[in-house]
Amino acid sequence: MNRNTLYTLMFSSFVTASIFLLSTPAQAAPAIPNINDAIACYSNPARDCDGDGISNARDNCPRQVNADQKDTDGDGVGDVCDNCDMHNPNQAADDCSDDDNDTVKNAIDNCPLTQNRRQADQDADGLGDLCDNCQYVPNGSCELNELFCDVDDDGTVTDEELALGGQLDDDNDGFGNACILDLDGDGVADNKDNCPTIRNPNQEDENRNGRGDACDTVSPITPIDTVPLPAPFVFEDEGCSLVSNAGQFNPLSLLLMASGIALLLGRKKKV
């Protein structure tokens, strides 16, 4: 048995105790005398070649004893014979690697050769935006959806189309055939482009009005000094009380006239 220290506990400066985990190496399957017997055993789904009480057909590690059938990553391959702690049902040797060093393992990285820790995939075609030649039009992983690889768009995916993959780019312009309706050549299909006739691959839209900044004629912020002032109020049938208007009745003029007459009459009486 192997004894591995898990924790060391200190109760005082003089007394310590350690907790140990006792583990047993994976138990090997019973030896099969010769190659012919081995072939006969493993080719029969009803047999139990490793002797763990589980038939070959139901055993997730048919060549290694694992009665508990533990499969932590849920890839159908038992832990005792799984070559990677990531989900990799095909047991590809590089699935546990991280070739682009973005902390996302190859097995689950949608751009295994391009750093993209966020794993953004706007068109949900199984290829990350940073390595997708049509970011807004699905044309990615055939494994995710075979129709992504339907080159002639006839609804049927042939073996040849599967072999070609979904990222076809016949004119080698860096943008896939699926983005062919892209008049400005910015990699955004016209039906998704907020400026279909002006190149703007970043699709910036500061005022969020649906038109990209590159083709939006309305400034996101209108300066105060350019805002038109409202027209002055106009009273058509009334005179201006402080300004003489020919042909219009002015109450103030009448009041001044009456005051002047009263003043003159008052002076005459005194005389």
Secondary structure by P-SEA (a helix, b strand, c coil): cbbbbcbbbbccccbbbbbbbbbbccccccccccaaaaaaaaacccccccccccccccccccccccccccccccccccccccccccccccccccccccccccccccccccccccccccccccccccccccccccccccccccccccccccccccccccaaaaaaccccccccccccccccccccccccccccccccccccccccccccccccccccccccccccccccccccccccccccccccccccccaaaaaaaaaaaaaaaaaaaac
